[in-house]
Structures are given as structure tokens and as C-alpha cells.
Amino acid sequence: MSTSTIPSDWSSLANINPEFKQLLSILPSPDWQLVTKTTTIETLRQMGAGRPESEKWPDVQEHDLMILMRDGYENRIRVYNGKQENRPLLVMIHGGGCCLGDLTQEERNCRNWVRDRGGVAVSIEHRLAPEAKFPVPIEDCWDILQWVRLRLLP
């Protein structure tokens, strides 16, 4: 069994692993680049903003709720549900490094969970940086997880 330690010099974690660097050198490079020197959070957000809403699935019920955060702000969650009893629960927190995205990013995963596993899924929306300073996005997720624990778990 191996143990990992975090080096005291955290900046060394920014160095690319030599084996991974070698692998990157032999992989074909994509003909596009998502992030360039001129990319901003705003341009990345605009890319996602033009995405049309997907059609709802007839066998999955969906509804949005507004959840009160510790500082009085209300965040949206979307609950995906089927018709079965005693269902497993999945809570999805979208990716985006706390500065991009929204709860719609996980709609396909949530719908699949309900349809294929007979579960309930909750997709969380949280405030985004840099407008919301750290640790607000993390606290939003925690507050919603606590709300889910208290209201949706037996």
C-alpha cells in the first residue's frame, strides 16, 4: 500500500508529470483550442449560454426548488424523479471549477439515473466565482447537501 504526501512546496504540484508530458507529445493535437491567452471567464460563459434547453423525458418528472442559503441567498436545485418507492439518491454538483456552469449540465446524468436505476436525482446550482468569493460556492453546495439530507433522506 502506498501513501501519498502533499509536498510542503505546493507550487511543485503545477509541474506536469514527465510521463504524462511524454504521452502528450505523441498524441495528435486537436484542431481546436478551448482556452487561449485571450480567453476570459465571460467568453467561456457565453459559449455555454447559447446551448438550447433539452427536451424533457416523458418517464422522468422534474421540478425546480429554491433553497435558502446561510446568508439568505436562494439557490436553485432541480429534482428528477420516477414513480418507484425507496429509491437511491444521487446528488450532482456540476463541474466548472466554481466559476462556470449551472445545474443543466448534469441533466442527462440525472435523467439516466432516474430511468435506469429507479432513483431520485438532485442537481445543484451554486453561485459562481469571481462574483461569489471563496468559500461561497462551496458553502452553497454544503448548505444544499444539508437541506437534501434533512428533507429527502428517510
TORKOL-4160 file (C-alpha; in steps of 0.2 Angstrom, whole numbers, padded with zeros to 4 digits, m for minus):
154
<pt num="1" X="0000" Y="0000" Z="0000"/>
<pt num="2" X="0007" Y="0017" Z="m0005"/>
<pt num="3" X="0004" Y="0033" Z="0004"/>
<pt num="4" X="0004" Y="0050" Z="m0004"/>
<pt num="5" X="0010" Y="0066" Z="0004"/>
<pt num="6" X="0007" Y="0083" Z="0000"/>
<pt num="7" X="0024" Y="0092" Z="m0003"/>
<pt num="8" X="0027" Y="0107" Z="0008"/>
<pt num="9" X="0031" Y="0117" Z="m0009"/>
<pt num="10" X="0014" Y="0117" Z="m0016"/>
<pt num="11" X="0020" Y="0125" Z="m0032"/>
<pt num="12" X="0028" Y="0109" Z="m0037"/>
<pt num="13" X="0011" Y="0102" Z="m0040"/>
<pt num="14" X="0010" Y="0113" Z="m0055"/>
<pt num="15" X="0024" Y="0104" Z="m0064"/>
<pt num="16" X="0017" Y="0092" Z="m0077"/>
<pt num="17" X="0022" Y="0074" Z="m0073"/>
<pt num="18" X="0036" Y="0069" Z="m0085"/>
<pt num="19" X="0027" Y="0053" Z="m0091"/>
<pt num="20" X="0011" Y="0062" Z="m0094"/>
<pt num="21" X="0021" Y="0076" Z="m0104"/>
<pt num="22" X="0029" Y="0062" Z="m0115"/>
<pt num="23" X="0012" Y="0055" Z="m0118"/>
<pt num="24" X="0005" Y="0072" Z="m0123"/>
<pt num="25" X="0020" Y="0074" Z="m0136"/>
<pt num="26" X="0014" Y="0058" Z="m0145"/>
<pt num="27" X="m0004" Y="0062" Z="m0145"/>
<pt num="28" X="m0012" Y="0071" Z="m0160"/>
<pt num="29" X="m0016" Y="0088" Z="m0156"/>
<pt num="30" X="m0034" Y="0094" Z="m0158"/>
<pt num="31" X="m0038" Y="0106" Z="m0172"/>
<pt num="32" X="m0046" Y="0117" Z="m0159"/>
<pt num="33" X="m0042" Y="0125" Z="m0143"/>
<pt num="34" X="m0055" Y="0130" Z="m0130"/>
<pt num="35" X="m0044" Y="0141" Z="m0119"/>
<pt num="36" X="m0031" Y="0153" Z="m0127"/>
<pt num="37" X="m0021" Y="0168" Z="m0119"/>
<pt num="38" X="m0036" Y="0179" Z="m0123"/>
<pt num="39" X="m0050" Y="0168" Z="m0116"/>
<pt num="40" X="m0059" Y="0175" Z="m0101"/>
<pt num="41" X="m0072" Y="0168" Z="m0089"/>
<pt num="42" X="m0085" Y="0179" Z="m0099"/>
<pt num="43" X="m0081" Y="0171" Z="m0116"/>
<pt num="44" X="m0082" Y="0153" Z="m0108"/>
<pt num="45" X="m0099" Y="0158" Z="m0100"/>
<pt num="46" X="m0105" Y="0164" Z="m0117"/>
<pt num="47" X="m0101" Y="0148" Z="m0125"/>
<pt num="48" X="m0112" Y="0138" Z="m0113"/>
<pt num="49" X="m0126" Y="0151" Z="m0113"/>
<pt num="50" X="m0131" Y="0148" Z="m0131"/>
<pt num="51" X="m0135" Y="0130" Z="m0128"/>
<pt num="52" X="m0153" Y="0126" Z="m0131"/>
<pt num="53" X="m0164" Y="0118" Z="m0117"/>
<pt num="54" X="m0165" Y="0099" Z="m0120"/>
<pt num="55" X="m0182" Y="0091" Z="m0121"/>
<pt num="56" X="m0189" Y="0083" Z="m0105"/>
<pt num="57" X="m0190" Y="0064" Z="m0105"/>
<pt num="58" X="m0208" Y="0058" Z="m0103"/>
<pt num="59" X="m0204" Y="0045" Z="m0090"/>
<pt num="60" X="m0194" Y="0057" Z="m0079"/>
<pt num="61" X="m0203" Y="0070" Z="m0068"/>
<pt num="62" X="m0193" Y="0086" Z="m0065"/>
<pt num="63" X="m0196" Y="0101" Z="m0054"/>
<pt num="64" X="m0186" Y="0116" Z="m0048"/>
<pt num="65" X="m0185" Y="0122" Z="m0030"/>
<pt num="66" X="m0177" Y="0137" Z="m0022"/>
<pt num="67" X="m0166" Y="0133" Z="m0007"/>
<pt num="68" X="m0162" Y="0146" Z="0006"/>
<pt num="69" X="m0143" Y="0148" Z="0009"/>
<pt num="70" X="m0135" Y="0153" Z="0026"/>
<pt num="71" X="m0133" Y="0171" Z="0021"/>
<pt num="72" X="m0151" Y="0172" Z="0015"/>
<pt num="73" X="m0147" Y="0170" Z="m0004"/>
<pt num="74" X="m0159" Y="0157" Z="m0013"/>
<pt num="75" X="m0151" Y="0144" Z="m0025"/>
<pt num="76" X="m0160" Y="0133" Z="m0037"/>
<pt num="77" X="m0160" Y="0114" Z="m0037"/>
<pt num="78" X="m0168" Y="0103" Z="m0049"/>
<pt num="79" X="m0176" Y="0087" Z="m0043"/>
<pt num="80" X="m0178" Y="0072" Z="m0055"/>
<pt num="81" X="m0189" Y="0058" Z="m0050"/>
<pt num="82" X="m0198" Y="0042" Z="m0056"/>
<pt num="83" X="m0213" Y="0033" Z="m0049"/>
<pt num="84" X="m0204" Y="0020" Z="m0038"/>
<pt num="85" X="m0203" Y="0019" Z="m0019"/>
<pt num="86" X="m0187" Y="0018" Z="m0008"/>
<pt num="87" X="m0176" Y="0025" Z="m0022"/>
<pt num="88" X="m0157" Y="0028" Z="m0021"/>
<pt num="89" X="m0152" Y="0046" Z="m0021"/>
<pt num="90" X="m0139" Y="0054" Z="m0032"/>
<pt num="91" X="m0134" Y="0072" Z="m0029"/>
<pt num="92" X="m0125" Y="0080" Z="m0044"/>
<pt num="93" X="m0114" Y="0096" Z="m0042"/>
<pt num="94" X="m0109" Y="0102" Z="m0059"/>
<pt num="95" X="m0091" Y="0105" Z="m0065"/>
<pt num="96" X="m0083" Y="0121" Z="m0070"/>
<pt num="97" X="m0071" Y="0125" Z="m0056"/>
<pt num="98" X="m0084" Y="0135" Z="m0046"/>
<pt num="99" X="m0083" Y="0149" Z="m0060"/>
<pt num="100" X="m0093" Y="0141" Z="m0074"/>
<pt num="101" X="m0109" Y="0130" Z="m0077"/>
<pt num="102" X="m0126" Y="0128" Z="m0070"/>
<pt num="103" X="m0137" Y="0113" Z="m0065"/>
<pt num="104" X="m0142" Y="0109" Z="m0083"/>
<pt num="105" X="m0125" Y="0102" Z="m0086"/>
<pt num="106" X="m0130" Y="0086" Z="m0077"/>
<pt num="107" X="m0147" Y="0084" Z="m0084"/>
<pt num="108" X="m0143" Y="0069" Z="m0094"/>
<pt num="109" X="m0134" Y="0060" Z="m0080"/>
<pt num="110" X="m0149" Y="0064" Z="m0068"/>
<pt num="111" X="m0162" Y="0058" Z="m0081"/>
<pt num="112" X="m0152" Y="0042" Z="m0084"/>
<pt num="113" X="m0151" Y="0039" Z="m0065"/>
<pt num="114" X="m0169" Y="0040" Z="m0063"/>
<pt num="115" X="m0174" Y="0030" Z="m0078"/>
<pt num="116" X="m0160" Y="0016" Z="m0077"/>
<pt num="117" X="m0158" Y="0015" Z="m0058"/>
<pt num="118" X="m0175" Y="0020" Z="m0052"/>
<pt num="119" X="m0168" Y="0033" Z="m0042"/>
<pt num="120" X="m0170" Y="0051" Z="m0037"/>
<pt num="121" X="m0158" Y="0064" Z="m0043"/>
<pt num="122" X="m0154" Y="0082" Z="m0037"/>
<pt num="123" X="m0144" Y="0094" Z="m0047"/>
<pt num="124" X="m0137" Y="0108" Z="m0038"/>
<pt num="125" X="m0134" Y="0126" Z="m0044"/>
<pt num="126" X="m0122" Y="0137" Z="m0034"/>
<pt num="127" X="m0115" Y="0154" Z="m0035"/>
<pt num="128" X="m0100" Y="0157" Z="m0046"/>
<pt num="129" X="m0083" Y="0165" Z="m0044"/>
<pt num="130" X="m0076" Y="0178" Z="m0046"/>
<pt num="131" X="m0093" Y="0186" Z="m0042"/>
<pt num="132" X="m0095" Y="0175" Z="m0027"/>
<pt num="133" X="m0079" Y="0175" Z="m0017"/>
<pt num="134" X="m0072" Y="0159" Z="m0009"/>
<pt num="135" X="m0079" Y="0149" Z="0000"/>
<pt num="136" X="m0096" Y="0154" Z="m0005"/>
<pt num="137" X="m0098" Y="0142" Z="m0019"/>
<pt num="138" X="m0093" Y="0128" Z="m0008"/>
<pt num="139" X="m0104" Y="0134" Z="0006"/>
<pt num="140" X="m0119" Y="0134" Z="m0006"/>
<pt num="141" X="m0116" Y="0116" Z="m0010"/>
<pt num="142" X="m0114" Y="0111" Z="0008"/>
<pt num="143" X="m0130" Y="0120" Z="0013"/>
<pt num="144" X="m0140" Y="0111" Z="m0001"/>
<pt num="145" X="m0132" Y="0095" Z="0004"/>
<pt num="146" X="m0138" Y="0098" Z="0021"/>
<pt num="147" X="m0156" Y="0103" Z="0015"/>
<pt num="148" X="m0156" Y="0087" Z="0005"/>
<pt num="149" X="m0151" Y="0076" Z="0019"/>
<pt num="150" X="m0164" Y="0083" Z="0031"/>
<pt num="151" X="m0179" Y="0083" Z="0018"/>
<pt num="152" X="m0176" Y="0069" Z="0006"/>
<pt num="153" X="m0167" Y="0055" Z="0016"/>
<pt num="154" X="m0178" Y="0044" Z="0027"/>
